[in-house]
Amino acid sequence: MEWAGSLISIITVNLLLSGDNALVIALASRQLPSEQQRQAVFWGGTGAIVLRIILTLAAIVLLKIPYLQLIGGFALLWIAIRLLTGDEDKHQDLEAKSCLWGAIKTIIAADVVMSIDNVIAIAAVAKGDIALLVVGLGISIPIIIWGSKLIHRLMERWPVIITIGAAFLGWTAGDMAIGDQKIAPLLELYPWTDWGIPLAFAACVIVIGSVLSRRKHPDKNLS
């Protein structure tokens, strides 16, 4: 049951953080003929899946270094806050490619650059379970590639989905921070920290993210 819950968490996190990756695919392949567009989506998406798995495996190994998991927790906290603030203009300069191989290279390269937040978040949720990681990414990335329009529509119609997802990432960030091998022993005498610190991280995401979002988009109300 716990494994299934973690699997759902990985899929949810990846869907929340990968909407822009689907946009990259559309932008990079938009000048190709329709048949080549499908090939670019398939091969670019396949390459992105493989590289995402490799990067996340590397992150899982690196997070075993003392204090690096603590740092990763605070990095994930900032990622969660940014999820609430939004960043709509970052793909305006992405160049469309007129050849299939060029589009595939652009899709894979852009996905790697944009996937740092996904990698940190998914490594935190997976907690070293390689099978869980591979299955979760294997399910979620195809959904992102071919169902991106639906995902965007759902998030636009019900922005609360993003808010709940960001709070979940905040909780995961707190759980990740207190799981650091140098920090965990210091908190053993305070059992309330197992839920108190993740709850505090989640609250920080909602409060700080809401404030920054209102400043960035004064004409919109965060749902």
N, C-alpha and C positions, 0 to 999 in steps of 0.2 A: 504493500500500500504506500509506504514511504517512497519507494522507487518510482511508482507511478506519479505521485505528487511532484517529485523532483523533475520528472520528465515533462510534465505539464508546465512547470515553472520555466524550464529551459526553452520550451517552445514559445511560451508567452513573452519571455524576455527578448528572445530573438525577433519575434514579430514586432514588438514595440520599438526596438532599436534599429530595425533594418528597413524601414519604409523608404529611406533615402537611397538605399542600395538598389531597390527596384527602379527608382527614378533614374539612376545612373545607367542602368541597362537600356531603358527607353531612349534616353538622350544620346547615348553612344551609338546606337544602332538605327537611329531615325532616318538616316539617309540611304540605308541599304534597301534593295528590293525585298519584297515581303518574304520570299523563301529564305534569303540570306539572313533576314532579321530573326527568323525562327532558329536558324543554325547558330547565330550569334548569341541568342538567349540561352540555347542549350549548352553550348560549349563554354561560354562565359560563365554561366551559372554553375556548371560542373567544376570548372577551375576554381570558382569562388568557394564552393563547398569544400573541396580538398584543402585549399589553403586555409580556410577558416578552422578546419579540424586540426591541421598542423599547428597553427598559431595558438589555438586554445590548449592543445597538449603541452606546448612549450610554456604557456602561462601557468598551467597546473604545476609543472615542475619548478618554475621560478618562484611560485608563491610559497614553496616550502622553505625558502631562505628566510632566516630570522628577520622580523620586522617588515619584510616586503609585503606580507599579507595585510599588515596594519596599514601600510601605505596604499595598497590596493583597495582597501576598504574606503579610505577617504577619497581615492580617485573615483570609485564607483558612486560615492555620495555626490560628487560634483557632476558625474554623468547623469544621475537621476534628476538633479536640479536643472541641468541643461535640457532634459527631456521636456520639462514643463515650460521653459522659456521659448523653445523653438528656434529654428535657424533656416528661414525659407530661401535665403538668397545664395547659399553656398555652391549651387550647381550651375549658376548662370553662365560661367565661363567654360563649362565642359564642352570640349570639341566633339562634334559628330564626325564619325569616320565613314568614308565612302567605300572601304574595302572590308571584307569579312574578317580577315586576320587582325586588321587594325582595330576594329570594333571589339573583338574578343580580348585583345591585349588591354584596351582601355577599360573594359568592364572588370577584368581581373585586377588590374593595377589599382583602380579606384576603389574596388571592394576591400582590398588589403589596407589601403590608407584609411578608409572609413570604418574599418571593423575593430579598431582598438577598443572602443567602448563595449562592443559586443563580446569581445574576447575576455575582457576583465569580468564582465557580468556573468557570462556563461561558466567561466572557470570557477567563479565563486559558488554558483549553484551546484555544479557538478561535484565539487569536493573530492576530486580525484577519481571518480567513477568513469572510466574510459568508455564502457559500453553505453552508459547513460548519455554521455556527451555525444557519441557518434550517432546514436538513435535519435536524440533530440534535434541535432543539427540536420540529420538526414531527412527528418520529417518537416522541419520548419522552413528550411531554405527553399525547397521547391514551392511551398505555399507562398512564400514572399515573392518569388520570381514570377509565378503565373497568377497569383491572386492579389497583386499589389493594389490594383484599383479598388477592389472590394475592401481591403484593409483600410485604405485612405478614406473611403466613404464612411466606414463605420466610425473611425476616429473623428472625422469631421462632424458627423451627426451626433455622436455621443462623446464629447471631449472628456467626460468623467472617466472614460476608459484609460486615457493617458494619465490622468491624475492618480487613479488607483494603481496603475502600473508603476508610476514613478515612486509612489509610497512603498510599493513592494520592493523596488530596487533599493530604496533607502534602508528598509529592514534588512535586506540581504547584505548591504554594505556594512551595517552595524554588526551583523552576525559574522561576517568575514573578518572584520577588525578584531573582535574579541576571540576569534579562533586562532590568531597568530600564536605560534609556539612559545613566544616570549611573553605574551600578554595573558594568555589563558591561565597560567599558574597564579598570576597575581590577583585574579578575580575569583578564585575558587572559594574564598571565604565569603563572597557576596553572591549567593545564588540568584538574587533578583536581577543581576546584570545580564543573565542569559536572555531575558526578555526586555529589561529596562533600557539597555543601550541600543539594541535594534529599534525599539519603539522611539527612542529619542532621535535616532538618525532619520527614521521615517517622518517624524514630526518636522525636523529641520528641512527636509526636502519640500514638504508641503508649504511651510511658512516662507522659506527663502525663495523657492521657485515661484510661488504666487506673487510675492513682492516684485521680483525681477521681471516676471511676465507682464504685470500691470504697468511697469515702467517702460518696457519695450513695446507693449501693445496697449496703450492707454484707452483705445477705442473698443477693446474687447474685455469681457468679463470671463475669468477662468471658471469653468464649471466644476 
